[in-house]
Amino acid sequence: MRRALASVVATLISAALAISCACAGAADSGSAIPADARRGAEQTLLTFPEWYLVHSPAEYARIVQHAPAHAFPFVEQTGQLWSSYRAVTAEQIHDHYPLNPGYHVMILVISTSTTVEYALRAVYENTVGRASWLLDGGRLTDEDRYGAQAAQDYVDFIRQEPWYLFDFWSRLKHLWTDVPFWGPGIVRKWERRYALTTEYAIKAVYGKLIEKATRAAYTPALMTTDVIVDRLPDGWTPPVRVSVLRRLPDGRALLSLPRYFDFRIAATALAQQGVTIDDIAGNGATAPILVTVWAPDNTKLPPGAGRVLFEQPLTLPAETRRVALLMPVGSLSGFLAQASAMRLTVEHVYDY
């Protein structure tokens, strides 16, 4: 992990030296997408580390539904975070995309805070947490189950909203008012109650500080992504949260899709209706877009699946790996329509 962090710093220094020529990746100024709805091509790369901090809690939530918290690979996940940041930054510089230093600052802040959190939790869960698990016979308590549900609620929330807006105070209150104080596994119960109380209280306070800093430094993000599609078939029914903004003289159409987690769902629904996306947020058919998929281990990706940027093993689902693919925007719709036939599960489309 230390080598990965050093590589990130070195790459950023190289980027700063190359910034004068880093202009080829900007959104197409000739696009029919309105200027205020365009985003730079580098965003598809730089949003991965931010979304990894959704993917990682999602994996944690899957694991703790049936296993103790110490089963989660905190150290390995930290290494994946920094190595993926190194990979996307190197790609950004190699293709001379704009540096976007403000976004890098944000990534470094959240990645560093996550590194500290995961390091502390790894030590605690593999000592005190593991001891309480063994002392009470290796069984989940009401507190374990409460924490698992809260972890899933958190993931569902941050797929659309910033993490610091999650109501940790409410989870802390209900831990002490709704979860029985007594029951089987009393040592584990009270150890988990202490661990969850500490976690929710710290995140509630830290979240408020980050919220204030973010509101002062950044404008609110758009919650939609404008796209241009090749056509609208006869009898076409817009998918949920997709609207037609206007039809273009050449037969194409400008649509509004939901951003973030739901973009993949909307784009897949369009692809299954035979509608091809030609432009996303001002990035035309030849611009690269990043997609992550889950693929079974020991299987080769089929032709046409895009260029592999990096891979990461998953703990759950077992024998599965995350594969980050770069493909042209013009190929995205065809890929989404055929992914399941390729034995791939599309995890996320990084819509700039």
Contacts in CASP RR format, 6 or more apart in sequence:
PFRMAT RR
TARGET T0000
AUTHOR 0000-0000-0000
METHOD contacts of the structure
MODEL  1
MRRALASVVATLISAALAISCACAGAADSGSAIPADARRGAEQTLLTFPE
WYLVHSPAEYARIVQHAPAHAFPFVEQTGQLWSSYRAVTAEQIHDHYPLN
PGYHVMILVISTSTTVEYALRAVYENTVGRASWLLDGGRLTDEDRYGAQA
AQDYVDFIRQEPWYLFDFWSRLKHLWTDVPFWGPGIVRKWERRYALTTEY
AIKAVYGKLIEKATRAAYTPALMTTDVIVDRLPDGWTPPVRVSVLRRLPD
GRALLSLPRYFDFRIAATALAQQGVTIDDIAGNGATAPILVTVWAPDNTK
LPPGAGRVLFEQPLTLPAETRRVALLMPVGSLSGFLAQASAMRLTVEHVY
DY
1 75 0 8 1.000
1 78 0 8 1.000
1 79 0 8 1.000
1 82 0 8 1.000
1 115 0 8 1.000
4 79 0 8 1.000
4 82 0 8 1.000
4 83 0 8 1.000
4 85 0 8 1.000
4 86 0 8 1.000
5 82 0 8 1.000
7 86 0 8 1.000
8 82 0 8 1.000
8 85 0 8 1.000
8 86 0 8 1.000
8 89 0 8 1.000
11 86 0 8 1.000
11 89 0 8 1.000
11 90 0 8 1.000
11 93 0 8 1.000
12 89 0 8 1.000
12 104 0 8 1.000
14 93 0 8 1.000
15 22 0 8 1.000
15 89 0 8 1.000
15 92 0 8 1.000
15 93 0 8 1.000
15 99 0 8 1.000
16 99 0 8 1.000
18 93 0 8 1.000
18 96 0 8 1.000
19 99 0 8 1.000
21 96 0 8 1.000
22 93 0 8 1.000
22 96 0 8 1.000
22 97 0 8 1.000
22 98 0 8 1.000
22 99 0 8 1.000
23 96 0 8 1.000
23 98 0 8 1.000
24 95 0 8 1.000
24 96 0 8 1.000
24 97 0 8 1.000
25 40 0 8 1.000
25 41 0 8 1.000
25 42 0 8 1.000
25 95 0 8 1.000
25 96 0 8 1.000
25 97 0 8 1.000
25 98 0 8 1.000
25 287 0 8 1.000
26 40 0 8 1.000
26 41 0 8 1.000
26 97 0 8 1.000
26 98 0 8 1.000
27 33 0 8 1.000
27 38 0 8 1.000
27 39 0 8 1.000
27 40 0 8 1.000
27 41 0 8 1.000
27 281 0 8 1.000
27 282 0 8 1.000
27 283 0 8 1.000
27 352 0 8 1.000
28 38 0 8 1.000
28 279 0 8 1.000
28 282 0 8 1.000
28 283 0 8 1.000
28 284 0 8 1.000
28 287 0 8 1.000
31 38 0 8 1.000
31 228 0 8 1.000
31 279 0 8 1.000
31 282 0 8 1.000
31 283 0 8 1.000
31 284 0 8 1.000
32 228 0 8 1.000
32 248 0 8 1.000
32 252 0 8 1.000
32 254 0 8 1.000
32 279 0 8 1.000
33 226 0 8 1.000
33 227 0 8 1.000
33 228 0 8 1.000
33 254 0 8 1.000
33 279 0 8 1.000
33 281 0 8 1.000
33 282 0 8 1.000
34 226 0 8 1.000
37 222 0 8 1.000
37 224 0 8 1.000
37 225 0 8 1.000
37 226 0 8 1.000
37 281 0 8 1.000
37 282 0 8 1.000
38 281 0 8 1.000
38 282 0 8 1.000
38 283 0 8 1.000
39 281 0 8 1.000
39 282 0 8 1.000
39 283 0 8 1.000
39 352 0 8 1.000
40 97 0 8 1.000
40 98 0 8 1.000
40 100 0 8 1.000
40 281 0 8 1.000
40 282 0 8 1.000
40 283 0 8 1.000
40 352 0 8 1.000
41 97 0 8 1.000
41 283 0 8 1.000
41 287 0 8 1.000
41 288 0 8 1.000
41 352 0 8 1.000
42 92 0 8 1.000
42 97 0 8 1.000
42 98 0 8 1.000
42 99 0 8 1.000
42 100 0 8 1.000
42 103 0 8 1.000
43 100 0 8 1.000
43 103 0 8 1.000
43 281 0 8 1.000
43 350 0 8 1.000
43 352 0 8 1.000
44 283 0 8 1.000
44 288 0 8 1.000
44 289 0 8 1.000
44 290 0 8 1.000
44 350 0 8 1.000
44 351 0 8 1.000
44 352 0 8 1.000
45 88 0 8 1.000
45 89 0 8 1.000
45 91 0 8 1.000
45 92 0 8 1.000
45 97 0 8 1.000
45 290 0 8 1.000
45 350 0 8 1.000
46 88 0 8 1.000
46 89 0 8 1.000
46 92 0 8 1.000
46 100 0 8 1.000
46 103 0 8 1.000
46 104 0 8 1.000
46 107 0 8 1.000
47 290 0 8 1.000
47 350 0 8 1.000
47 352 0 8 1.000
48 84 0 8 1.000
48 85 0 8 1.000
48 88 0 8 1.000
48 290 0 8 1.000
48 292 0 8 1.000
48 324 0 8 1.000
48 350 0 8 1.000
49 81 0 8 1.000
49 84 0 8 1.000
49 85 0 8 1.000
49 88 0 8 1.000
49 107 0 8 1.000
49 110 0 8 1.000
49 111 0 8 1.000
50 106 0 8 1.000
50 107 0 8 1.000
50 110 0 8 1.000
51 348 0 8 1.000
51 350 0 8 1.000
52 80 0 8 1.000
52 81 0 8 1.000
52 84 0 8 1.000
53 81 0 8 1.000
53 110 0 8 1.000
53 111 0 8 1.000
53 114 0 8 1.000
53 158 0 8 1.000
53 163 0 8 1.000
54 155 0 8 1.000
54 158 0 8 1.000
54 159 0 8 1.000
54 261 0 8 1.000
55 292 0 8 1.000
55 322 0 8 1.000
55 347 0 8 1.000
55 348 0 8 1.000
56 77 0 8 1.000
56 80 0 8 1.000
56 81 0 8 1.000
56 114 0 8 1.000
57 151 0 8 1.000
57 154 0 8 1.000
57 155 0 8 1.000
57 158 0 8 1.000
58 155 0 8 1.000
59 72 0 8 1.000
59 77 0 8 1.000
59 314 0 8 1.000
59 315 0 8 1.000
59 316 0 8 1.000
60 69 0 8 1.000
60 72 0 8 1.000
60 151 0 8 1.000
61 148 0 8 1.000
61 151 0 8 1.000
61 152 0 8 1.000
61 154 0 8 1.000
61 155 0 8 1.000
62 316 0 8 1.000
62 317 0 8 1.000
63 71 0 8 1.000
63 72 0 8 1.000
63 315 0 8 1.000
63 316 0 8 1.000
64 71 0 8 1.000
64 72 0 8 1.000
64 144 0 8 1.000
64 147 0 8 1.000
64 148 0 8 1.000
64 151 0 8 1.000
65 148 0 8 1.000
65 152 0 8 1.000
66 140 0 8 1.000
68 125 0 8 1.000
68 129 0 8 1.000
68 130 0 8 1.000
68 133 0 8 1.000
68 138 0 8 1.000
68 140 0 8 1.000
68 144 0 8 1.000
69 121 0 8 1.000
69 125 0 8 1.000
69 129 0 8 1.000
69 144 0 8 1.000
69 195 0 8 1.000
70 125 0 8 1.000
70 126 0 8 1.000
70 129 0 8 1.000
70 130 0 8 1.000
70 133 0 8 1.000
71 315 0 8 1.000
72 125 0 8 1.000
72 315 0 8 1.000
73 315 0 8 1.000
74 118 0 8 1.000
74 119 0 8 1.000
74 121 0 8 1.000
74 122 0 8 1.000
74 125 0 8 1.000
75 118 0 8 1.000
75 119 0 8 1.000
75 122 0 8 1.000
77 118 0 8 1.000
78 114 0 8 1.000
78 115 0 8 1.000
78 118 0 8 1.000
78 119 0 8 1.000
80 312 0 8 1.000
81 111 0 8 1.000
81 114 0 8 1.000
81 115 0 8 1.000
82 111 0 8 1.000
82 115 0 8 1.000
83 310 0 8 1.000
84 310 0 8 1.000
84 312 0 8 1.000
84 324 0 8 1.000
85 107 0 8 1.000
85 111 0 8 1.000
87 309 0 8 1.000
87 310 0 8 1.000
87 324 0 8 1.000
88 290 0 8 1.000
88 309 0 8 1.000
89 104 0 8 1.000
91 309 0 8 1.000
91 326 0 8 1.000
92 99 0 8 1.000
95 288 0 8 1.000
106 218 0 8 1.000
113 206 0 8 1.000
121 199 0 8 1.000
124 195 0 8 1.000
125 195 0 8 1.000
128 191 0 8 1.000
128 195 0 8 1.000
129 191 0 8 1.000
129 195 0 8 1.000
132 187 0 8 1.000
132 188 0 8 1.000
132 191 0 8 1.000
132 192 0 8 1.000
133 188 0 8 1.000
135 187 0 8 1.000
135 188 0 8 1.000
136 184 0 8 1.000
136 185 0 8 1.000
136 186 0 8 1.000
136 187 0 8 1.000
136 188 0 8 1.000
137 185 0 8 1.000
138 188 0 8 1.000
139 184 0 8 1.000
139 185 0 8 1.000
139 188 0 8 1.000
141 183 0 8 1.000
141 184 0 8 1.000
141 185 0 8 1.000
141 188 0 8 1.000
141 189 0 8 1.000
141 192 0 8 1.000
142 179 0 8 1.000
142 180 0 8 1.000
142 183 0 8 1.000
142 189 0 8 1.000
143 175 0 8 1.000
143 179 0 8 1.000
143 188 0 8 1.000
143 189 0 8 1.000
143 192 0 8 1.000
143 193 0 8 1.000
143 196 0 8 1.000
144 188 0 8 1.000
144 192 0 8 1.000
146 174 0 8 1.000
146 175 0 8 1.000
146 178 0 8 1.000
146 179 0 8 1.000
146 196 0 8 1.000
147 192 0 8 1.000
147 196 0 8 1.000
150 171 0 8 1.000
150 196 0 8 1.000
150 200 0 8 1.000
153 171 0 8 1.000
154 163 0 8 1.000
154 166 0 8 1.000
157 163 0 8 1.000
157 165 0 8 1.000
157 166 0 8 1.000
158 166 0 8 1.000
159 260 0 8 1.000
159 261 0 8 1.000
160 260 0 8 1.000
160 261 0 8 1.000
160 262 0 8 1.000
162 211 0 8 1.000
162 214 0 8 1.000
163 207 0 8 1.000
164 206 0 8 1.000
164 207 0 8 1.000
164 208 0 8 1.000
164 210 0 8 1.000
164 211 0 8 1.000
164 214 0 8 1.000
165 211 0 8 1.000
166 203 0 8 1.000
168 200 0 8 1.000
168 201 0 8 1.000
168 203 0 8 1.000
168 204 0 8 1.000
168 207 0 8 1.000
169 200 0 8 1.000
169 204 0 8 1.000
171 196 0 8 1.000
171 200 0 8 1.000
172 196 0 8 1.000
172 197 0 8 1.000
172 200 0 8 1.000
172 201 0 8 1.000
172 204 0 8 1.000
175 193 0 8 1.000
175 196 0 8 1.000
175 197 0 8 1.000
175 200 0 8 1.000
176 193 0 8 1.000
176 197 0 8 1.000
179 193 0 8 1.000
181 189 0 8 1.000
182 189 0 8 1.000
183 189 0 8 1.000
221 259 0 8 1.000
222 259 0 8 1.000
223 258 0 8 1.000
223 259 0 8 1.000
223 260 0 8 1.000
224 256 0 8 1.000
224 257 0 8 1.000
224 258 0 8 1.000
224 259 0 8 1.000
225 256 0 8 1.000
225 257 0 8 1.000
225 258 0 8 1.000
225 259 0 8 1.000
225 263 0 8 1.000
225 280 0 8 1.000
225 281 0 8 1.000
225 351 0 8 1.000
225 352 0 8 1.000
226 245 0 8 1.000
226 254 0 8 1.000
226 255 0 8 1.000
226 256 0 8 1.000
226 257 0 8 1.000
226 281 0 8 1.000
226 282 0 8 1.000
227 254 0 8 1.000
227 255 0 8 1.000
227 256 0 8 1.000
227 257 0 8 1.000
227 267 0 8 1.000
227 277 0 8 1.000
227 278 0 8 1.000
227 279 0 8 1.000
227 280 0 8 1.000
227 281 0 8 1.000
228 248 0 8 1.000
228 252 0 8 1.000
228 253 0 8 1.000
228 254 0 8 1.000
228 255 0 8 1.000
228 277 0 8 1.000
228 278 0 8 1.000
228 279 0 8 1.000
229 252 0 8 1.000
229 253 0 8 1.000
229 255 0 8 1.000
229 270 0 8 1.000
229 275 0 8 1.000
229 276 0 8 1.000
229 277 0 8 1.000
229 278 0 8 1.000
230 252 0 8 1.000
230 275 0 8 1.000
230 276 0 8 1.000
230 277 0 8 1.000
230 278 0 8 1.000
231 251 0 8 1.000
231 252 0 8 1.000
231 253 0 8 1.000
231 275 0 8 1.000
231 276 0 8 1.000
232 244 0 8 1.000
232 247 0 8 1.000
232 253 0 8 1.000
232 275 0 8 1.000
233 273 0 8 1.000
233 274 0 8 1.000
233 275 0 8 1.000
236 273 0 8 1.000
236 275 0 8 1.000
237 273 0 8 1.000
238 244 0 8 1.000
238 255 0 8 1.000
239 265 0 8 1.000
239 266 0 8 1.000
239 269 0 8 1.000
239 270 0 8 1.000
239 273 0 8 1.000
240 265 0 8 1.000
240 266 0 8 1.000
240 269 0 8 1.000
241 257 0 8 1.000
241 258 0 8 1.000
241 262 0 8 1.000
241 266 0 8 1.000
242 255 0 8 1.000
242 256 0 8 1.000
242 257 0 8 1.000
242 258 0 8 1.000
242 266 0 8 1.000
242 269 0 8 1.000
242 270 0 8 1.000
243 255 0 8 1.000
243 256 0 8 1.000
244 253 0 8 1.000
244 254 0 8 1.000
244 255 0 8 1.000
245 253 0 8 1.000
245 254 0 8 1.000
245 255 0 8 1.000
245 256 0 8 1.000
246 253 0 8 1.000
246 254 0 8 1.000
247 253 0 8 1.000
247 254 0 8 1.000
248 254 0 8 1.000
252 278 0 8 1.000
255 270 0 8 1.000
257 263 0 8 1.000
257 266 0 8 1.000
257 267 0 8 1.000
257 351 0 8 1.000
258 265 0 8 1.000
258 266 0 8 1.000
259 351 0 8 1.000
260 351 0 8 1.000
261 348 0 8 1.000
263 349 0 8 1.000
263 351 0 8 1.000
264 336 0 8 1.000
264 346 0 8 1.000
264 348 0 8 1.000
264 349 0 8 1.000
267 277 0 8 1.000
267 332 0 8 1.000
267 333 0 8 1.000
267 336 0 8 1.000
267 349 0 8 1.000
267 351 0 8 1.000
268 336 0 8 1.000
268 337 0 8 1.000
268 346 0 8 1.000
270 277 0 8 1.000
270 333 0 8 1.000
271 277 0 8 1.000
271 332 0 8 1.000
271 333 0 8 1.000
271 334 0 8 1.000
271 336 0 8 1.000
271 337 0 8 1.000
272 336 0 8 1.000
272 337 0 8 1.000
274 333 0 8 1.000
274 337 0 8 1.000
275 333 0 8 1.000
276 330 0 8 1.000
276 333 0 8 1.000
276 334 0 8 1.000
277 329 0 8 1.000
277 330 0 8 1.000
277 332 0 8 1.000
277 333 0 8 1.000
278 284 0 8 1.000
278 285 0 8 1.000
278 329 0 8 1.000
278 330 0 8 1.000
279 285 0 8 1.000
279 329 0 8 1.000
280 287 0 8 1.000
280 289 0 8 1.000
280 329 0 8 1.000
280 332 0 8 1.000
280 351 0 8 1.000
280 352 0 8 1.000
281 351 0 8 1.000
281 352 0 8 1.000
282 352 0 8 1.000
283 289 0 8 1.000
283 329 0 8 1.000
283 352 0 8 1.000
284 329 0 8 1.000
284 330 0 8 1.000
285 328 0 8 1.000
285 329 0 8 1.000
285 330 0 8 1.000
286 328 0 8 1.000
286 329 0 8 1.000
286 330 0 8 1.000
287 328 0 8 1.000
287 329 0 8 1.000
288 326 0 8 1.000
288 327 0 8 1.000
288 328 0 8 1.000
288 329 0 8 1.000
289 326 0 8 1.000
289 327 0 8 1.000
289 328 0 8 1.000
289 329 0 8 1.000
289 332 0 8 1.000
289 349 0 8 1.000
289 350 0 8 1.000
289 351 0 8 1.000
289 352 0 8 1.000
290 309 0 8 1.000
290 324 0 8 1.000
290 325 0 8 1.000
290 326 0 8 1.000
290 349 0 8 1.000
290 350 0 8 1.000
291 324 0 8 1.000
291 325 0 8 1.000
291 326 0 8 1.000
291 327 0 8 1.000
291 332 0 8 1.000
291 335 0 8 1.000
291 346 0 8 1.000
291 348 0 8 1.000
291 349 0 8 1.000
291 350 0 8 1.000
292 322 0 8 1.000
292 323 0 8 1.000
292 324 0 8 1.000
292 325 0 8 1.000
292 346 0 8 1.000
292 347 0 8 1.000
292 348 0 8 1.000
292 350 0 8 1.000
293 305 0 8 1.000
293 322 0 8 1.000
293 323 0 8 1.000
293 325 0 8 1.000
293 339 0 8 1.000
293 344 0 8 1.000
293 345 0 8 1.000
293 346 0 8 1.000
293 347 0 8 1.000
294 314 0 8 1.000
294 317 0 8 1.000
294 320 0 8 1.000
294 321 0 8 1.000
294 322 0 8 1.000
294 323 0 8 1.000
294 344 0 8 1.000
294 345 0 8 1.000
294 347 0 8 1.000
295 301 0 8 1.000
295 320 0 8 1.000
295 321 0 8 1.000
295 323 0 8 1.000
295 343 0 8 1.000
295 344 0 8 1.000
295 345 0 8 1.000
296 319 0 8 1.000
296 320 0 8 1.000
296 343 0 8 1.000
297 313 0 8 1.000
297 319 0 8 1.000
297 320 0 8 1.000
297 321 0 8 1.000
298 319 0 8 1.000
299 343 0 8 1.000
301 308 0 8 1.000
301 323 0 8 1.000
301 325 0 8 1.000
301 342 0 8 1.000
301 344 0 8 1.000
302 342 0 8 1.000
304 327 0 8 1.000
304 331 0 8 1.000
304 335 0 8 1.000
305 325 0 8 1.000
305 327 0 8 1.000
305 335 0 8 1.000
305 342 0 8 1.000
305 344 0 8 1.000
306 325 0 8 1.000
306 326 0 8 1.000
306 327 0 8 1.000
306 331 0 8 1.000
306 335 0 8 1.000
307 325 0 8 1.000
307 326 0 8 1.000
307 327 0 8 1.000
308 323 0 8 1.000
308 324 0 8 1.000
308 325 0 8 1.000
309 324 0 8 1.000
309 325 0 8 1.000
309 326 0 8 1.000
310 324 0 8 1.000
311 321 0 8 1.000
311 322 0 8 1.000
311 323 0 8 1.000
311 324 0 8 1.000
312 321 0 8 1.000
312 322 0 8 1.000
312 324 0 8 1.000
313 320 0 8 1.000
313 321 0 8 1.000
313 322 0 8 1.000
314 320 0 8 1.000
314 321 0 8 1.000
314 322 0 8 1.000
322 347 0 8 1.000
323 344 0 8 1.000
327 335 0 8 1.000
332 349 0 8 1.000
336 346 0 8 1.000
336 349 0 8 1.000
339 345 0 8 1.000
339 346 0 8 1.000
END
